[in-house]
Amino acid sequence: MWIYSIMRDNGYIGRRIKEISAALPEGVTLIAVSKYHPAEAIEAAYSTGQRDFGESKAQDLVKKHEMLPKDIKWHFIGHLQSNKIKYIAPFVHLIHSIDSYRLLQEVDRHGAKAGRRIPCLLQIHIACEETKFGLTPEECLQLLDAGEWRSLQNIEIRGLMCMASNTDVKEQIEREFAAVHSLFNEIKERFFKDNGSFDILSAGMSDDYPIAIKHGSTHIRIGSSIFQS
């Protein structure tokens, strides 16, 4: 757990936001992963112009949404439990972690209740770690091939999300990100060719985001490099 009291100089957060943002190619969105961090830390990032923040627990996301400025774009990046969707459906900007058709159905149902169409990403399990969630590339293609998702009126599939293996072997990380980028292109060609809104590849975190960007990432999720967690 990160202890905010050891870093009262909010300027550090602002400097890191600016340094990372300045080095990003045009069209790449920085999501500041604010999970575990208090409102004060988020406000420090917000004061630099940062608006995209990522949370992994619904209860924390709701609490921070209530406390902080309403122009923040909240990204849900953790494993999503179906019984928690109702709490974030009215305001979440993007759900990164859809790993089943059943979960898509639940998001659609709560989107209808909230009167909005909720943007979602399909989470791809590409890492060599069983602890990570997500659809295998084969499962993802099967879900889309089945076509049932086309009847859902209150979700919008915007792209894919993935996490690479937690390893120092850069060649493996390269292979994994390259594979997901290839899958993204295949899905876009087969299922969203005439839909310009399928345009998000959420890949890359503090230790590997330059590699992810090299392989087509449009959204990077950075926590420790900003907040010193």
N, C-alpha and C positions, 0 to 999 in steps of 0.2 A: 504493500500500500504506500502510495506517495504521500509524503508529509509536506503540506503547503507551507508550513511555518519556516522551513529551512530555506525558502526562496522568496522572501518578501519583495525582492526586486522584480517587479512585474516587467521591467524593461527587458529582462532576459527572454521572456516568452515572445515579446514583440520583435526582438532582434532575430530570433530563430524563425518566426513566421516570415519576416521580410527576406531573410537569407534563402530560405527554401523556395519561397514563391518566386524570387528573382531568377533562380536557376532553372525553373520549370519551362519547358517548351510551351508555346502558345497552344491553348486548347486543353491543357491538363489542369484538372481541378484538385486543389489540396483540401483534403478533409482532415481537420485537426481532431484526432481521437481523444476525446475529453473524458472517456470513462475513467473512473477512480478519482477524478480531479474535481475540486470544488468550484462553485460559481465564480469565485474571485479569479481563478486561473483562466476560466473561459472569458470573463470580462476583459482580462489583460490581452487575450488574443483578439477579441472582438474590437477592442479599441484601435487595433492596427488595420482594421478593415476586413478581417477574417469573418466569414459568415457561414461556412460549412463545417459542422461538427458531428462527430460520430459517437454513438453510445451503444452499449451491448446489453443493457438491461432495461426492460420497459418501465419499471418503476422509477429508475433514475432519470430516464428520458422525460417522463411526465413531470417529475419534480423540477427538473431544470427548465423545461419548456415554460412552466408556470412562473419561474423566478426571473427568467432572462428575457432580453428583447425579442419581440415577436417576428423580427425579420431574419432571425437565425434559421438556416436550413438544417434541419435535424435528420441525420442519416442513421438508420438502425443497422448495425453491422454485426450483431451477435446472433447466436442461435435463437430463433424465434419460436416461442411456444404458442400454440393456437389460442390458448385461453388468455393471452396477453395482448392479442391484436387489437381488441376493442379499445384499449387505453391509448394506443398511439395512432389509430386509424384517422382521427379527425385532423391531424396536423403533420404527421411524418412526411418528410420531403421525399425520401427514397428508402425502400427496404432492400438491403443488399443480400439477404440470406434466405431466399426461397429454395427449399430443397425437396419439395414434393408437390404433386398436383393437389393433394388434399389441403396443403397450406395455402396454395394459390386460391382455392375455393373459399377458404376462411377469410383471407384478405379481401376477396371480392365481396363476400357477404357483409363484412363490416364496412367496406367502402360504400356499399349501397346505403347502409344505415347512416353513414356520415355525410352522404350526398356528394361524394367525390370519387374520382378515379385515381387509384393509388399506384404510383410508379414502383416497379419491382425489378430486381435482378435475380437471375437463376444462379445459385451458388454451385460452382464446379469443384468436385473433390479431385485434385490433381496431385496433392502432396503424398509422399510415401510415409504417411502417418495415419493410423487408424483413428486417432483422437479428433481429427478434423471432420466437420460435417460437409454435406454437399452431395450433389448428383455426380455420378461418373459421367464422362462424356457420352457413353452409350445410353445411360439412363436419361440424360438430358435430351438426346435426339429422339428417343422413344416417346418421351412426354410430348415433345412438339409434334412428332409424327402422328400421334393419336388424335390431335386436333381439337380435343375437348376444350382447351384453353381459349379457343376462338369465341366461345359462347359467353365468356365472362366479360361483363360490361363495365365492371368497376375496378379492374386492374389494368395496368399497361406494362408489358414486358419491355424494359428498356435496354437490356443487355445481360452481361455475365459478371460474376464476381469470383475470385479465387484467392487462395493463399498458397504460396510455395512452401516446400519443405523447409523446416528449421535446420538448415545445414550451412556449413562454410564452403561447401563444394559449389562454386559458382556455375560450373558446367551443368549441374543438375537443375539449379534454379533457372538457368537459361532454357533448358529443354522443357521444363514445366510451363514457364510463361509462353514460350513459343507454341506449345501444344494448345494452350487455351486461346491464344490469338488465332491460331488456325481454325479452332472450333468456332470461335466468334464469327470469323469470315464465312465459314460454311453455313452456319445458322442464318446469318444475314442474307446470304444468297438464296437459301432454300425457303426460308419462312418469312423474311421481312424485306424482300428485295425492293418493294415499292413503299416501304415504311421508313421514312427518314428518322423516326424517333428511336429506332433500335441502334443506339450510338454510344453506349457506355460499356467500357471494360474497366471494372474496378479491380485493380491488381497492384500490389507493391506496398510495403510498409517501411518502417524506418531503415532497416538493414538492407533492403533489396529493391527499393523503388526505382533507382536508375535503370536496373535491368528490366523491370516491368515496363517502364516507359519506352525502352528500346523495342519492346515487343507489343506495342500498341495500347498500353494502359492510358485511359483518359481520366481516371480518378485514382489518386493515391491516398492511403490511409496512414497518417503519421501521428504517433503519440509520443513515444519516448524521446525522439529528437527535438520535440518542441517543449514538452513539459518536464523533462528530466526524470521520467518515471523509471 
